[in-house]
Amino acid sequence: MERHSGWKRKSQEEIKRLNAFSEQYKQFLDVAKTEREAAAQIEMTLRAHGFTSEMNGPRIYAVNRGKEVIAFRKGSRDLAQGLKIIIAHIDAPRLDLKQNPLYEDVDLALLRTHYYGGIKKYQWVAMPLAIHGVVVKADGTLVNLVIGENDSDPVFSIDDLLPHLSHKHQDDKKLSEAIEGEKLTLLFGSMPLRGEEREPVKKAVLGLLREQYGLEEEDFISAEIEVVPAFKARDVGIDRSMVGAYGQDDRASAYPLLAAMVDLDEEPAWPVLAVFIDKEEIGSEGNTSAQSHFIQMFLQDLIEGLGLGNADALMRRLLFRSKAISADVNGAVNPTWQEVHEKQNACYLGGGICVTKFTGHGGKVGANDAHAEYVGEIRNILSKSDVIWQVGELGKIDEGGGGTVAKYLAEYGMDIIDMGAPILTMHSPFEISSKLDIFEAYRAFKAFFVS
Ligand SMILES: [Zn+2]
């Protein structure tokens, strides 16, 4: 069980290929920072590769509320024998604007936020932020907002306390309490409206929103506006071997999955299903999450579209016989915090895609624990295809833990296992991945689909 860097196994030619793949991956990261944007990009790519919403074709896709996408390829085997399924999530930790966000204080206009998912609050202050989202106006029309991504756009930021004055209110506190959720307010403007006595800065920014986007203050009530880092994906390291970007959990799986789905040369033997899911970061709740019934509905429509008879019974049988991968990232051994990992069972950056038999916390609580037989099958597929891979748990026992969507799919009776790229500084605004691991994720997903 010796460990080797994946890079040592790659020829110059393969390194060229994985670098080209990572350029496309970085482009995806830049245009798909929110779940809605990711869903739109995925739909665009699928359509460009002949996927349609016709439920009787060989390549089919469906979108749920602009936040979840399912793509299907028919394959040559009988559908009743089961599917090959890979599921990745497209939501990421962020700050959402509150429903009544705008206020003025000390001659500044500010926006209140409510954070989404597992963030470390101190990581979100003092850096350039962009806002992305949709606003549904009183008349029902929908306005798309993206501000802060073009170099000529303004950006926003959250103020931190200067070190000179932070002793009592921050420095002596626990790290988790140094920045409170309610203090994550976005700096939005500072120029007052001339001749206005009451809240002149707030009135001025509202004037701009009206002028530029046709929005009124009340429209925030029916809006979903997400605050995300304003910077683009970048190469990291003097050797450019890594990618630094926001949202790699779980675009490090979603993008390779999308690429694998459209790149399969001919129709695969098994029918294959790629699922791009929302709301993983808040426990898979809600009707665009892995706990919603969209997958079932899609399969029922599919079975009916293909004229295969009693959809309900067939769907349950085929799901039970399916083989699945829950494609999600894992925490790579952190060079300066090695003590949180049990290094014999941890994953390493550049070591290839990481296979995780179980997740959960405190004695596998809340885990999907893949059966040895299934781990054996996966091991076989990866080794046969010469995929560079490793096994790893998330951290030492009782150090913390985490879950994925695996357990929600396991409820249907299918075999499922977690797999994904190791990530450094996971859930931060600037997560780090290895270009090699992202490429091996793509190769692993492809190998799984065609096996
Ligand atoms: Zn994730």
Residues whose N, C-alpha, C, O or C-beta is under 5 A from the ligand:
A	BS01	ZN	D249 D250 D328 V329
